[in-house]
Amino acid sequence: MPEKKGVAALRPPAHLDKTTAKWFKTVLDEYELEPHHVRLLTLAAEAWDRCQAARTIIDSDGMTYTDRFGQPKPRPEIAIERDSRIGFARLIRELALDVEPPPESPRMARTRDYGARR
């Protein structure tokens, strides 16, 4: 079997979870990515792993904790999960892995009377 060169020869970063690393490699095999896209893919994989780690803690410890005054407070992992989900979604959108090519003809521009028609 010939040796792969370039982006296809890359391996998933060692710190990724096993299933995330498998997804990373699948994306590299199925898409032709430029080197800067591989960096975005790495960030997306890291965001996914961070989100899953936060979810594991939330599942075991709950969504809130009680502070020293006896008041319930949201766990910091809630924000970590939220931010990681948003980051993952934005990075996947930026990579456009699930987008079809744009149509041949552009959309019609909005006119001044757009929305005024009844």
Backbone as a ProteinNet text record, in pm:
[ID]
protein_1_A
[PRIMARY]
MPEKKGVAALRPPAHLDKTTAKWFKTVLDEYELEPHHVRLLTLAAEAWDRCQAARTIIDSDGMTYTDRFGQPKPRPEIAIERDSRIGFARLIRELALDVEPPPESPRMARTRDYGARR
[TERTIARY]
83.9	0	88.5	63.9	148.4	131.4	238.6	236.3	163.8	77.7	3.1	93.1	71	149.3	57.3	112	35.9	-61.1	-178.2	-279.1	-330.3	-345.8	-399.7	-308.1	-180	-85.7	-87.7	-160.6	-165.2	-235	-192.3	-256.3	-331.8	-435.8	-506.8	-414	-429.8	-348.2	-366.9	-260.7	-261.3	-356.1	-382.9	-464.6	-614.6	-654.2	-797	-850	-977.1	-1045.7	-1043.8	-1052.7	-1043.6	-1149.5	-1275.4	-1381.2	-1365.6	-1318.8	-1296.3	-1180.9	-1077.5	-964.6	-1008.6	-1098.8	-1150.5	-1228.5	-1311.9	-1386.1	-1290.5	-1187.5	-1086.3	-1023.9	-984.7	-921.5	-1020.3	-1146.2	-1249.4	-1267	-1271.6	-1286.5	-1165.7	-1045.6	-926	-929.2	-981.4	-986.2	-1094.1	-1205.2	-1318.5	-1316	-1243.2	-1242.5	-1100.5	-1089.6	-960.7	-947.6	-865.3	-850.7	-714.8	-714.7	-590.3	-530.9	-403	-341.9	-413.4	-462.1	-532.2	-666.8	-726.2	-849.8	-822.4	-706.5	-670.4	-658.9	-607.8	-601.1	-741.1	-831.5	-970.1	-1033.5	-1005.5	-1057.6	-1004.5	-877.9	-818.5	-887.8	-911.3	-981.4	-1123.4	-1190.5	-1325.9	-1324.7	-1229.2	-1219.2	-1190.3	-1103.3	-1073.4	-1195.7	-1270.8	-1392.7	-1493.7	-1505.7	-1598	-1557.2	-1427.6	-1379.8	-1402.5	-1378.4	-1399.3	-1546.8	-1633	-1777.8	-1818	-1765.7	-1799.2	-1744.7	-1626.1	-1569.7	-1655.1	-1698.6	-1785.8	-1918.1	-1972.8	-2100.1	-2086.5	-1973.8	-1951.4	-1955.8	-1892.7	-1892.7	-2032.8	-2103.2	-2240.6	-2329.5	-2313.6	-2393.1	-2365.9	-2241.4	-2209.6	-2234.7	-2209.6	-2219.1	-2342.1	-2416.8	-2535.3	-2504.2	-2611	-2595.9	-2565	-2588	-2563.6	-2483.2	-2428.9	-2365.6	-2411.6	-2390	-2431	-2308.5	-2317.9	-2203.6	-2195.5	-2101.2	-2080.1	-2193.8	-2280.9	-2396.1	-2522.3	-2508	-2621.9	-2705.6	-2654.6	-2728.8	-2686	-2782.5	-2745.5	-2680.4	-2575	-2501.9	-2480.2	-2481.7	-2453.8	-2306.8	-2284.9	-2148	-2071.5	-1942.9	-1862.7	-1864.7	-1886.5	-1889	-2005.3	-2111.5	-2224.8	-2175.3	-2099.5	-2046.3	-1943.8	-1863.4	-1764.2	-1834	-1938.9	-2013	-2076.5	-2142.4	-2207.7	-2107.2	-1998.3	-1898.4	-1833.5	-1810.4	-1750.3	-1846.2	-1974.2	-2073.4	-2078.9	-2082.3	-2087.3	-1961.5	-1846.6	-1721	-1717.3	-1762	-1764.5	-1854.9	-1975.1	-2069.7	-2013.7	-1951	-1894.7	-1778.8	-1694.9	-1581.7	-1628.4	-1728.6	-1782.5	-1845.8	-1916.1	-1974.3	-1864.1	-1756.1	-1644.6	-1578.4	-1570.5	-1512.4	-1606.5	-1737	-1839	-1835.8	-1830.4	-1825.4	-1959.2	-2068	-2200.5	-2275.5	-2203.3	-2267.6	-2246	-2353.7	-2342.5	-2289.4	-2233.6	-2185.1	-2298.6	-2268.8	-2374.2	-2440	-2565.4	-2633.3	-2566.9	-2591.3	-2529.7	-2575.1	-2704.5	-2753.6	-2772.1	-2737.6	-2754.3	-2901.6	-2931.4	-3067.9	-3102.5	-3230.8	-3278.3	-3255.9	-3211.7	-3188.5	-3321	-3321.4	-3440	-3464.7	-3589.4	-3625.4	-3682.3	-3702.5	-3751.4	-3888.8	-3971.8	-4106.9	-4114.7	-4002.5	-4001.9	-4074.6	-4166.8	-4241.1	-4364	-4372.6	-4488.4	-4600.8	-4567	-4669.9	-4765.2	-4893.8	-4992.1	-5083.5
-117.5	0	123.8	219.1	337.9	422.9	491.1	575.9	706.4	748.8	873.2	991.4	1098.1	1219.4	1334	1436.6	1557.1	1538.9	1601	1603.4	1464.1	1378.8	1244.8	1159.6	1193.7	1116.8	1157.6	1263.3	1310.5	1209.8	1211	1128.2	1219.2	1165.3	1245.8	1278.7	1395	1427.6	1322.8	1293.3	1186.2	1214.9	1340.7	1373.5	1359.9	1330	1315.2	1182.3	1182	1059.5	961.6	834.2	731	749.3	773.2	788.6	919.9	1024.9	1151.5	1139	1066	1043.6	966.1	870.8	794.1	886.2	975.7	1072.5	1165.1	1211.4	1299.7	1233.3	1109.5	1036.1	1014	986.2	967.7	1094.9	1208.5	1336.3	1360.1	1332.2	1350.4	1260.8	1138.9	1044.3	1080.1	1137.4	1162.6	1299.5	1395.4	1531.1	1572.9	1657.3	1715.8	1847.5	1846.7	1964.5	2029.2	2160	2237.3	2232.7	2262.3	2258.9	2346.3	2463.2	2547.2	2486.2	2407.3	2337.1	2223.9	2162.8	2057.2	2116.5	2238.4	2305	2330.8	2374.1	2395.3	2263.5	2157.5	2025	1980.8	2007.4	1973.6	2050	2178.7	2258.7	2207.7	2167.4	2113.1	1983.9	1897.4	1771.5	1797.3	1893.4	1927.6	1986.2	2070	2127.1	2017	1918.9	1807.3	1729.2	1698.1	1624.2	1702.9	1833.1	1917.7	1918.6	1925.8	1923.2	1790.7	1681	1550.3	1532.1	1585.3	1577.8	1657	1774.6	1854.6	1783.2	1721.9	1648.4	1532.7	1463.8	1352.5	1401.8	1514.8	1570.8	1616.1	1678.7	1722.7	1603.1	1495.9	1375.5	1314	1320.3	1258	1350.2	1481.1	1573.7	1663.5	1663.2	1747.8	1881.9	1958.2	2086.9	2201.9	2181.6	2288.4	2237.1	2330.4	2300.7	2407	2384	2479.4	2556.3	2689	2770.3	2778	2851.9	2856.7	2924.1	2994.9	3059.1	2974.9	2855.5	2766.5	2794.3	2874.2	2909	2818.7	2771.8	2688.7	2774.1	2721.9	2789.6	2690.8	2740	2649.3	2606.3	2481.8	2430.8	2496.8	2518.3	2577.4	2492.1	2363.4	2273.8	2303.9	2367.7	2406.9	2504.2	2604.7	2703	2639.2	2548.7	2480.9	2399.7	2327	2248.2	2338.8	2444.3	2538.2	2599.7	2650.6	2716.8	2618.8	2496.9	2396.6	2355.3	2344	2311.9	2420.9	2544.9	2656.9	2659.2	2640.4	2638.1	2526.2	2407.7	2294	2323.6	2373.9	2401.9	2507.1	2608.2	2713.6	2661.7	2578.3	2524	2428.7	2347.9	2257.7	2339.9	2445.1	2533.1	2596.3	2638.6	2700.1	2600.7	2475.6	2373.4	2334.3	2360.9	2332.3	2186.1	2096.1	1953.7	1899.9	1965	1913.9	2002.8	2087.4	2183.2	2141.5	2152.6	2127.2	2252.7	2238.5	2357.9	2456.1	2583.7	2682.3	2661.4	2704	2687.4	2772.2	2735.5	2806.2	2951.9	2976	3113	3173.2	3301.3	3364.9	3392.1	3412.1	3447.5	3585	3606.4	3739	3835.2	3954.7	4055.9	4106.1	4147.9	4208.6	4344	4370.1	4501	4587.6	4712.8	4807.1	4766	4706.7	4670.1	4527	4464.1	4328.9	4326.8	4238.8	4226.5	4316.3	4413.8	4503.5	4448.1	4347.2	4288.3	4204.7	4212.4	4132.1	4060.5
0	0	0	-91.3	-95.6	29.1	63.1	181.5	150.9	242.9	225.6	255.7	180.1	201.8	236.8	298.6	328.7	443	428.2	533.8	565.7	463.5	486	572.9	579.2	660.3	806.7	839.4	977.9	1068.2	1190.8	1293.1	1387.4	1450.4	1550.3	1666.7	1727	1843.7	1954	2024.5	2124.9	2241.6	2271.3	2387.2	2361	2238.4	2208.6	2260.4	2295.9	2335.4	2218.1	2247.6	2143.9	2034.6	2074.5	1974.5	1896.5	1961.9	1893.9	1795.8	1833.6	1743.9	1619.8	1639.1	1525.7	1432.2	1488.2	1407.8	1333	1401.6	1342.7	1220	1234.6	1124.1	1010.4	1043.1	940.4	858.6	925.1	854.6	763.5	813.8	731.2	607.5	623.5	511.9	409.4	455.1	366.8	299.7	355	301.1	266.3	167.1	131.7	207.8	310.1	395.6	375.8	380.7	379.1	520.6	534.7	669.2	772.7	732.2	830.6	869.6	780.9	815.9	914.8	904.4	1000.2	1140	1148.3	1279.4	1334.9	1247.8	1291.2	1333.7	1259.1	1294.8	1430.7	1456.7	1587.4	1699.1	1677.9	1778.8	1800.8	1693	1705.9	1787.2	1760.5	1834.4	1982.2	2010.1	2149.3	2218.4	2147.2	2205.2	2235.8	2147.2	2170.2	2295.2	2305.7	2423.1	2551.7	2547.6	2665.2	2704.8	2605.8	2630.5	2695.9	2644.9	2699.7	2841.3	2868.6	3003.4	3102.2	3060.6	3146.8	3169.5	3066.3	3076.6	3175	3173.7	3266.9	3411.5	3439.4	3574.9	3613.5	3520.5	3549	3579.9	3503.4	3527.4	3663.8	3709	3837.7	3957.1	3940.9	4054	4052.4	3943.4	3934.3	3870.5	3847.3	3778.8	3873.7	4002.6	4099.1	4217.7	4291	4418.9	4517.6	4643.6	4746.8	4793	4787.5	4829.1	4981	5032.8	5178.2	5252.1	5180.9	5243.1	5229.3	5174.3	5158.9	5034.9	4944.4	4822.4	4707.2	4629	4514.3	4405.2	4346.6	4239.4	4125.7	4001.9	3890	3891.9	3859.7	3856.1	3741.3	3755.3	3647.2	3519.8	3535.8	3419.9	3325.5	3377.5	3293.3	3185.7	3227	3131.8	3038.4	3091.2	3008	2899.6	2937.4	2838.9	2733.7	2777.9	2685.8	2588.8	2642.4	2557.9	2460.2	2505.3	2417.3	2306.5	2338.7	2234.6	2128.8	2174.3	2080.7	1994.4	2057.6	1983.3	1881.1	1922.1	1830	1711.2	1738.8	1630.7	1534.5	1586.7	1501	1417.3	1476.9	1402.3	1291.9	1321.3	1218.7	1106.5	1142.6	1040.9	956.6	1020.4	948.7	852.6	893.6	806.6	692.9	709.7	608.1	565.3	662.5	631.2	583.5	620.4	586.1	488	419	329.4	184.8	106.6	-36.2	-103.8	-222.5	-292.5	-319	-327.3	-350.6	-487.2	-500.7	-628.9	-736.4	-860.5	-972.9	-981.5	-962.6	-973.3	-834	-818	-687	-657.2	-529.4	-489.2	-541.1	-556.8	-596.4	-480.4	-511.6	-408.5	-352.8	-228.7	-169.2	-234	-258	-312.4	-201.4	-232.7	-131.9	-79.4	-164.3	-122.7	-67.2	-40.9	13.3	148.1	162.2	286.4	292.2	202.6	201.4	114.2	36.9	-49.4	32.3	0.3	73.5	-17.3
[MASK]
++++++++++++++++++++++++++++++++++++++++++++++++++++++++++++++++++++++++++++++++++++++++++++++++++++++++++++++++++++++

